[in-house]
Amino acid sequence: MPNSQKNLRIAEVGGRIRKIREDRDLNLHELARLSGISASALSLIETGKRDLRVSSLYRIADALRVLSGALLEDQPSELTANEVSEAKGYDLGDYV
C-alpha cells in the first residue's frame, strides 16, 4: 500500500475517534482517563500523526462504548443493548 493511502487511512480512523468522542461530549483529558492513554497521544492519533496499536484501538473503543470496528470503518458505532453497561453516562471519578 502506498504511504499516502496508509496515511489517509490513519487520519480517517483518527477522525472517527474524534467525532465519536465529541458526540459523547468528552474532551481529550476525559477520554485519556477512561482509556488509560495520554491526552497528547490521543491528540496525535486523532490528527492522524500517530499510528495506533491494536491494544490502544480496543482501549479507546471500550472507553467510548463502541465496537472497535466502528473506529476502523464507517458503520454504526453503537453497542447492542446486551453489550452496553447498565451504568449510564461516564463516571470519571473511578479513573482519578
C-alpha positions as CSV (number, residue, x, y, z in Angstrom):
1,M,0.0,0.0,0.0
2,P,1.4,3.4,-0.9
3,N,2.4,5.6,2.0
4,S,-0.2,8.3,1.1
5,Q,-3.0,5.8,1.2
6,K,-1.8,4.4,4.6
7,N,-1.6,8.0,6.0
8,L,-5.1,8.7,4.7
9,R,-6.5,5.6,6.5
10,I,-4.7,6.5,9.7
11,A,-6.2,10.0,9.5
12,E,-9.7,8.6,8.8
13,V,-9.5,6.4,11.9
14,G,-8.4,9.4,14.0
15,G,-11.2,11.4,12.6
16,R,-13.8,8.8,13.6
17,I,-12.4,8.6,17.1
18,R,-12.6,12.4,17.4
19,K,-16.2,12.5,16.1
20,I,-17.4,9.8,18.4
21,R,-15.6,11.4,21.4
22,E,-17.2,14.8,20.6
23,D,-20.6,13.1,20.1
24,R,-20.2,11.7,23.6
25,D,-19.4,15.2,25.0
26,L,-15.9,14.0,26.2
27,N,-12.8,16.1,26.0
28,L,-9.3,14.6,25.4
29,H,-8.5,14.5,29.0
30,E,-11.7,12.7,29.9
31,L,-11.0,10.1,27.2
32,A,-7.5,9.8,28.4
33,R,-8.6,8.9,31.9
34,L,-11.2,6.4,30.6
35,S,-8.8,4.7,28.2
36,G,-5.5,5.0,30.0
37,I,-3.9,6.6,27.0
38,S,-2.4,10.1,27.5
39,A,-4.2,13.1,26.1
40,S,-1.2,14.1,24.0
41,A,-1.1,10.6,22.4
42,L,-4.8,10.7,21.8
43,S,-4.4,14.1,20.1
44,L,-1.7,12.7,17.8
45,I,-4.0,9.7,17.0
46,E,-7.0,11.9,16.3
47,T,-5.0,14.1,13.9
48,G,-3.5,11.1,12.1
49,K,0.0,11.9,13.1
50,R,0.4,8.7,15.1
51,D,-0.5,5.1,14.1
52,L,-2.3,3.4,16.9
53,R,-1.7,-0.1,18.2
54,V,-4.5,-2.6,18.2
55,S,-4.4,-2.7,22.0
56,S,-4.9,1.1,22.0
57,L,-7.8,0.8,19.5
58,Y,-9.6,-1.6,21.8
59,R,-9.0,0.6,24.9
60,I,-10.4,3.6,23.0
61,A,-13.4,1.7,21.7
62,D,-14.1,0.4,25.2
63,A,-13.8,3.9,26.7
64,L,-16.1,5.3,24.0
65,R,-18.5,2.3,24.4
66,V,-18.4,1.4,20.7
67,L,-17.5,-1.6,18.8
68,S,-13.8,-1.5,17.7
69,G,-14.8,-2.0,14.1
70,A,-16.7,1.3,14.2
71,L,-13.4,3.1,14.6
72,L,-11.9,1.3,11.6
73,E,-14.8,1.6,9.1
74,D,-17.8,3.8,8.6
75,Q,-20.5,1.8,10.3
76,P,-23.0,2.2,13.2
77,S,-20.9,2.8,16.3
78,E,-23.5,1.9,19.0
79,L,-23.2,-1.3,21.0
80,T,-26.2,-3.5,21.2
81,A,-28.4,-3.5,24.3
82,N,-26.7,-6.6,25.6
83,E,-23.3,-5.1,25.2
84,V,-23.9,-1.8,27.0
85,S,-23.1,-1.5,30.7
86,E,-26.1,-0.9,32.9
87,A,-24.5,2.3,34.2
88,K,-25.5,5.3,32.2
89,G,-23.1,8.1,31.5
90,Y,-19.4,8.2,32.4
91,D,-18.1,8.0,35.9
92,L,-14.7,9.7,35.7
93,G,-14.3,9.5,39.4
94,D,-13.2,5.9,39.1
95,Y,-10.3,7.0,36.9
96,V,-8.8,9.8,39.0
